[in-house]
Amino acid sequence: MDKALIIFQDMLDRRIEPNVVTFSSLVNGFCSAGHGDESKRLLAAMVDKGISPNVYTLNAFISPLCKDGKIQEAISQFDLMTQRGIKPNVVTYNMLICALCKFGEWRLTTKFFENMIGSEISPDVVTFHSMIDSLCKEGNSSKASEILELMNRKGVKPVAFAYNSLIHGFCHSGKWEEATSLLNRMMNERDNPNVVTFNSFINALCREKRTEEANTMLGLMCQRNVKADILVYNSLIHGFCHLGKWEEATSLLHRMMNERVNPDIVTFNSFINALCREKRTEKAMTMSELMRQRNVKPDVVTYNSELWILSFREMGRSDKFAP
């Protein structure tokens, strides 16, 4: 900000009068740098010069406050500016709604959302996505679904992010019919599901030990030319390993390596840990060696499994608990 102040002083020395853009830029810089007092002094100087702050000045104050979680200060600035006759825009409301959603302030979120509509400012995709994503993270996928329908009624087309948040919420609360309905809707509306969409299904199905259905979902991914990532493979491998379906798990390991998706510590630990539980120590150590050959660093879970294997071999006790 020192350079900005030098430029500002140079303007004044040359008798070039700063305008609202000049002050708004400086206010934004000072606010972003955490110098709130300097920003307020600039605002006062602005008013003294007869320059009326505008919505960009307002947004410059509110943006860093929202990012820093200083919600009450942001609301105070909003109230102060609107009392001065400054009309907020969609960006102003989005910053406040995003911050309020993040901290679960639903009463205030609803208040600002209704205020926004009442002021004839149309919510956009950012507004709706913020609300949908936060509701889903709080486990309120039913309310989030209502917001999605409102979004459609307002003529705002959802994109993959909104659908993905809802699908994740429905999958992890076991609402398969709702999740599948949204997936079909995505495909019908040509809003192509992506790897995040499919991973929500696969991960949740594997958690419920429905690995065959999860594997079918992997097949659908391939049909739609969506490339599986490490999270997809790890969910499936973990699911198959812990059900003792070694052929399917090993096939997936080879497949991911052929597709140049590098197995990580989670992949190998799924094999090693599950093999230890079945007391298949030779196979577990072979997998441990493969892991090191591929330059994957072991973690505490790996070392615990390996120590258990050595202890198991030393003691020769088949009733020893696996890690």
Buried (B, 14 or more C-beta within 10 A) or exposed (E): EEEEEEEBEEEEEEEEEBEBEBBBBBBBBBBBEEBBEBBBEBBEEBEEEEBEBBBBBBBBBBBBBBBBEBBEBBBBBBEBBBEEEBEBBBBBBBBBBBBBBBEEBBEBBEBBBEBBBEEEBEBBBBBBBBBBBBBBBBEBBEBBBBBBEBBEEEEBEBEBBBBBBBBBBBBBBEBBEBBBBBBEEBBEEEBEBBBBBBBBBBBBBBBEEBBBBBBBBBEBBEEEEBEBBBBBBBBBBBBBBBBEBBEBBBBBBEBBBEEEBEBBBBBBBBBBBBBBBEBBBEBBBBBBEBBEEEEBEBEEBBEBBBEBBEEBEEEEEEEEEBB
